Amino acid sequence: MLSDLKMIGIGRNAPLYILEKFDFDEKEIIELLKSKVDEVAVLKTCHRREIYFVGDLKKLPFDLDENVEGYLIQRTGLDVVRHLFKVSSGLDSMVLGEHQILSQVKNTYKNYCEGKLLKRIFNEAISVGKEVREKTGVSKFPLSISYIAVKLIEELRGKISEKDIFVIGTGQMGQKVVKYLVDKNANIYISNRTKSKALEIKNKYPGVHLVDFSKKYEFISKSDVVISATNAPHYVVEKEKVNSRKKILFIDLSMPRNIDPKLSKLHDLYTLDDLQKISEKYRLLRKEKIDIMQKILEQRIEKFLNWYYSRNLKEKIEDVIKMRDIVVEEEFLRLVNKVGNEENIEKIKESLRRCANRMASYHIQYLKGEKL
């Protein structure tokens, strides 16, 4: 039943320190839960932690303190479908319609989703996300968190083309930042613990300068702006090791945080929490698209419900038709020996068929949910 479909998680409105507490490995969660529930999927991004499942889960496989519990989101049944469709469409993102979340939903579908129903729901969510962006054009506005970071640099430091900007980390977020900075003709330095990944960026953008990871502090001190976008579970930039006389703009795009918060005493430091506040300003640029997006979403929810309730319809209709034929044949054989005239026999058989067809049609219409 659809009521067995559930979701528990922490959404984008939770502060960073809460998200950091509610952290987990996707594969570990799936391994822990797949013996306890019928189906399970895990969606983990910079701004949300969500576990989807089908079944009755008495207790989460990890302990939560009372601070985290206050930010928990729990949904059941159709509300789970609506929530995931909103997430995939960008209606529940820090930046309305941002595209990165669609890639993250695709990643969950491909790698962290087990079960027939959840596979269908995630696949539908991806399709909804694509349709919303195609029909509204909302994705034409490059308003991802990466773009907001670049806009922030312009607001605080002026013309980007005149600035030395050091990007640490070459994952998806880091690559997006580099792309936007290249478009602004910035003087870009990049560094990554795995040098081969940094070389991939260099090959894509030849004007970018490579920095050995072991020398990152040397280049931090020379930079106007430092952006961290790594997946490290610890501080990549420590206050005690930063030695610069000028005021540097630090932007931490990582979760958990990678830049020591103590640096804010001497320099400008912005985290994902700060960017969320800034994103509200940009959200207004897309607000006019919300009604269209929601209309598409509701249409797709109705389509999903039609699919869900008709999953076994074909088999049920076949059963009705089979029973119709059995009843006609049984009644015909019962009467045939009592009627000697062959012409009357055929009339009786035809009459039985008409009656059975009318009854079968009634039941088939009922199964389809049509008005009689």
N, C-alpha and C positions, 0 to 999 in steps of 0.2 A: 504493500500500500504506500501511497505517496506520503502518508504521515510518518513512515519509517525513515524518510529522508531528513537528515539533520546537518547542521553546521555549527561549529563553535570556533570562535577566534577573537582576535583583537584587530580592530580596524585602524584606519589612517588618522583618526582623531586622538589616538593615544600618544602621550609624550614618549620621547626616545627611551627614557630609562625604563618605562614599562615594556616596550617592545624588546628591549635587551633582556629583560627577565623572562619573557615568554619566547625564548629562542629554542630552536630544535633543528635536528637534521631530518629532512623529508623522508629519506629511506628508513631511518630508524623508527620514525613514527608509524610508517606503513607496516613495518615488520611487527611492531608492538600491537597494532590494532587489528590487523587482518584476521587474526584468530578470534577476535572478540566481536567483530561486526561482519556483515555480509559484504560490504564494499567500503572502500576508503580512498580519499584523494587529499592531497596537501598542496595548498597554495601559499607560497612564502615569497614576500617581496620586501623592499626597503620599508614599506609603510604598513604592511599587514601580515598577520599570521592567521591562516584559516585552515581548519580541518573539516572536511566533508565526509559523511559516512551514511550508510544505510544499515539500520539495526538499532539495537538498544544498548547504549554504552553507559554502564552504571557509574564509571569513574574514569577520569582522564589518567593516562599512564605517567603523569608527573604531578608534582605538588605545586600549588599556586598560593602565594601569600595573599593576604586580604587586599593589598594595594592593587595587585593585578586583577583580582576577581571583580573589582569595581569597573574595569574597562572591558570585561568579557561581553561578546555578542553571541547570542544563541538564536538560531532560526530553525523552523520546522516546515516540512512539506513544501508547498508552492512558494512560500517566502524564501526558501533556499534558492530555488530556481530564479526568482525575481532578483534576488541579491547578486547572484553570480552574473546574470545578464547585465545588471547595472555596472558591475565591476568591469566586465569585459568591454562594455561600451564606453567606458570612461566617465560614466555618470556618477561614479563613487570614487573618483580620483582626486588627488590634491589639485590637479590641473584638469579641468573638464575636457574630456575627449582625448587625453594624452594617449599616445600610441604604445608606449612601452609596456603597459599593463596587458595589452592584447598578446604580446610576445610571451609574457610571463604565464598567461592562462594556457597558451599553446604548449609551453614547456611542461606545465603540470599535466596536461592531457597526454603528452607524449611519454613523460618519465615518472610521474607520481600520481597516477590515477588507475585504480583497479576496480573493475566491476562494470557490468553491462549498462546499468542505469546511469551511473556517474559518467561513464564514457560518453553516453548519448548527451547528457546535460552539458558537459564541458565542450563537446563538439558543437552543440547548438549555440553555446555562449560565444564561441569563436566566430561562428557564422553571423550571429547578431552583431558582434563587434565590428565585423567587416562591413555589414550592411549599413549600420549607423554612420560609419565614417564616409562611405561612398555616397550616401544619399544626402548627408548634411554638409559634407566638405569640411567638417570640424577639424580633421587631422591636417588640413593645409596650414593651420597656424602652428608653428613649431614652439609649442608651449610646454615642453617637457621640463622636468626639474633641471636637466642639464642646460636647457636654454635659459631658464630663469636665473641660473647661476651666472651665465654670460651677461644677461641683462643687468644683473646686480653689479657686476664689475664696471659696466658702462656708467651706471648711476653713481657709484662711489668713487671711481677712479678716472672717469672721462674716457677719451678715445682709446680703444683697445689696441689699435695698431701701433701705439707708442709705448706699450707695456711689455715687460718680460713676464711671461706666465708659465709657471711650473706645474705640470699635471702629474700626480703620483697615482699610478694604477691605470691599467689599460683594458679593464673589463668593459662591459656594455655601456655603463655610465661614463667611464673615462673616455671611451671612443666617441661618444656623442658630444662630450664637452670639446674634445679636440676638433671635431668636425665644425662646430659652431665657431670656435676660435679661429680656425683656418679661414672660414668665410669672412671673418672680421680682420684678416691680415695681421693677427697678433704674432709676436715673436715667442714661439712655443718651445718649451723643454718638456720632455716626458721621461718617466722612469718607471720601471716595473721590476719586481723581484725576479721574475722569469724574463730574461733578456729577449728571448725569441719572440715573445708577445709584443714587446716594445718595437722590435724590428719590423713586425707586421704593420704597425702603424706608420713607421718610418717609410716603408715601401709604398704605402697608400698615400702618404702626405710627405713627399721628399723634403719639404721646407722645414719640417719639424726636427729639433735637435735631440739626440739621445743623451741621457745622463746615466752613468753607472749608479746602481741603487746604493752602493756603499758610499757614494759621494753626494747623496741627496742633501745633506745639511749644508754643504758648501754652496749648492745652488739655491737652496731655500733663502739663504742670507742675501743672495744677489737679486732675488726676484721681487717684483712688485706684487704679484698675486701667486698664492699657492693653493692648488685644489687637490684634495685627497679623495680618491674614488676607488679604494681597494676593498677586498673582502677579508682583510686581516681581522682577527678577533681581539686585537690589542692596539695601543697607540702606535702609529707609524711615525708621527711627528711629536717628539717630546719637548717640553718647554726648556729644560736644562740644556738641550743640545742646539737650540736656535740662538745664534749670535748675530744680531743685525741691529745697526743703529737706526735704520729707517723703519717706518711703520708699514708692516706687511698686511695685506688683506688675505686672510685664510678662509677658505670655504671647504667645509667638511661634508661631503656627499655620501659618506659611508655609514653603515649601520651593522655592527656597533660603531660608535664614533672612533675615528682614527687620529684625530688631532687633540692633543692635550688641552682641556678647557682652560687651564691656567694661562695659556697664551693670550687669552682675551684681556689680561691685565696690561699687556704692553702693545698688543696688536689688535686689529679688527678681526673678529672670528664670527663666522656665520655657519649654523648647522642646518640640518634638515627641518628642524622645528622653525627656524627663522624663514626658511624658504617657503614653508607652508603658509605663513602669514603673507608673504609677498605674493604667493600664487593667487590669493583672493582678489588682488587687483586685476590680474590677468584673466581671472575667471569671468569677469564682466564682459570681456571681449567675445566670449562664446555663449553668453547667457541666452541670447536670442535663439540658439539652436536647441535648447533644452526641451521645449514642447514637442518638436519634431522627433527628437531622440526618444522621448518617453512614449510617444505614439507608436513608433516602430517596435519598441521593447514590448509594449502590451500586446501588439499584434503577434509577435513571435511567442509570447507566453501562451496565448490562446492556441496557436499552432502546436506548441509543445503539448498542451493539455489534450488536444484532439488526438495527437499521436499516442500519448500515454494511455488514454482510456480505450483506444482502439487497437492496442497491441495484440490482443487475443481475439479481435473481432472476426478476422477471416476464418480462424479455426472454429469459432462458435457458429458462424453462418453455415460453414460446411457441415457441421453436426446437424443443424436444423434441416438442411436440404436432404441429408442422408436419412434422417428420421422420417421426413415427408415421403420419400420413395418407399421406405419400409412399410409405413402405414397404408399407403395406396395398394401396395402389392398384397399385403395381408388381407385387407378388406375385399380386394378383388377375388382372391382365391376362395374366400369364405362364401361369396355370392355366386360365383361362376357355376357351381354345381346345382344351384337352385333355379337358375334361369336357362331354359333350353334354347331360346332364340338367339342366334349369333349376333344379329343386329342390336338387340337389346343389351347383350354383353358388352359390346363396344361403347354403347351409350353410357352404361353404368361406369365403365372404366374411365371414360372422359369426364364424367361428372365427379368421380372420386378425385381425379387429378385437379380439377378446378377448385374443389373444396380444400384439398391439401395445399395447393399453391396459395390460396387466400390466407390460410392459417400460417403458412411459412412466411409469407410476405409480411404479415402482421408482426411476427416475432423478429424478423430481420430488421424491420423499421424500428422496433423497440430497442434492439441491440445498438443500432446506429444512433439512437438518441433523437430520431426525427419525430416531428409531430404527426399524429395519425389523423 
